[in-house]
Amino acid sequence: MDLFLLKKIITVLVMPINIVLLLLLFALIVHRTKPKQSKKTLSTAIVILLLGAFPPLSNTVMTTIENDYPPYVKSNLAIDYIVVLGCGHNNNADLPVTTQLANCSLQRMVEALRIYNLHPEARIITSGAAGQNQISNAETVKQSLVLLGVPAQKIITENFPKDTEEEAQLIAPRVQGTQVILVTNAEHMPRSMNYFQTEGVFPIAAPTGYWVRDPDGDKNWGYYIPSSHTFQQTTVVWYETLGLVVQWFKSLF
């Protein structure tokens, strides 16, 4: 089996919702033969579900990751490259190209456009493979930027990286020794910076797509009600935390 595919399968299996489903399935299977074990397993699944969907807990953990790097503001440095890491998309010729982008790709594309307007001297590098699509994520983001006014000749595409580690490995040789701004989602930024720094590139972070935008704001009673949106946020936190743990483990060798 392809190592990349195996990694993705393992990642999916250890996501919170799948852990909950596996626990529920186990509780159902052993309900008749081991009722006490079934109840304990069911209780564990419910606790994981409630904790993962509880906004104060999820927001606190997410904020610790998202606040590692501040938002980008214009500097006096001349910027050579704006690197936009890949995310999701679905090619559909019936839709505008900007609508084909997943939320994470759209957020990164808009942030890259904002920074390009601050630094028109820079070139933009878009990245990301096609996956199950006919056109790569890098090309889809490029088409969106061109649609919004960026000259096509100012955009370089890296069409083959399948994950962040491959993006850093492929892009680093091109941008070595230059001033680089790295654009990705805020929760993804710590892991992304680690990968580029491992390759000898030390970019300026430009996080976007914050999940928690007002951590210190006033909270009403609705804030404390568990929700599916919060559970999704917790899943992202879990995914990025696992990624950081894997990075740390690999650095030991």
C-alpha positions, 0 to 999 in steps of 0.5 A: 500500500502507498505510504501516503494513503496508509498515513491518511487512513490511520489519520482518519481512524484516530479522529475524534468522531471515528473514535466515538463511532468505534466505541459505540459500535463496540458497546453495541456488540458486547451489550448482551455478553458484557453489559458492564463493559458496554456501559463503560464504553458507551459512557466514554463515547458520550464524554468524548462527544460532549467534551469535544463539542464544549466551546470553552474547552475547544476554544481554549485549546485552539487559541493556544495553537492559533496564537503562535504567530500574529497576523501579518501587517505590512513591513518595510521589507521587500518581499520576494515570494508569497507562498500559499499552501494548498488545501481542498477544492472540487473542480466543476466547470459550471461554477466560478473558479473561486466557488470551486475552492474549499473554505480553507483554500479560499481563505488562503487565496484571499489572504495572499491577494491582500498581501500581494496588494501590500507587496506588488513586487512579490511573486506568488507561489501556489501549491497543492496536488489535484487529488481526485480532481482533473486540475490541481489545487495550485492551478485552481488557486492561481486561476482565482487570483488571476480572476481577481486581478493578479497578473498570471506571470506573477504566479508560480504553481507547484502542482504535485505536493500532496501534503505540507511536508512535500510542499516545503521540500519542493518549494524550499530550493526555489526560495532559499535565501529570499524574503518569503511570506508563508500563507496558511490557516492559523491552526496549521501555521506552527506545523508549516513553519516547522517544515520550512525551517527544517528545509532551511527557509525561515518565512514570515508567517501570515496566518488566516482562517481563524476559528476563534476570532474573539477569545476575550469577548463577552459570552452569553448563555449560548456560548456554553451549549455543545455544538457540531461546529465546535466538535469540528473545531476540536477535530482540527485541533486534534489533527494539528496536535497529532501532526506536531507530535509526529514532527517532534518524534521524527526530529528525534531521528 
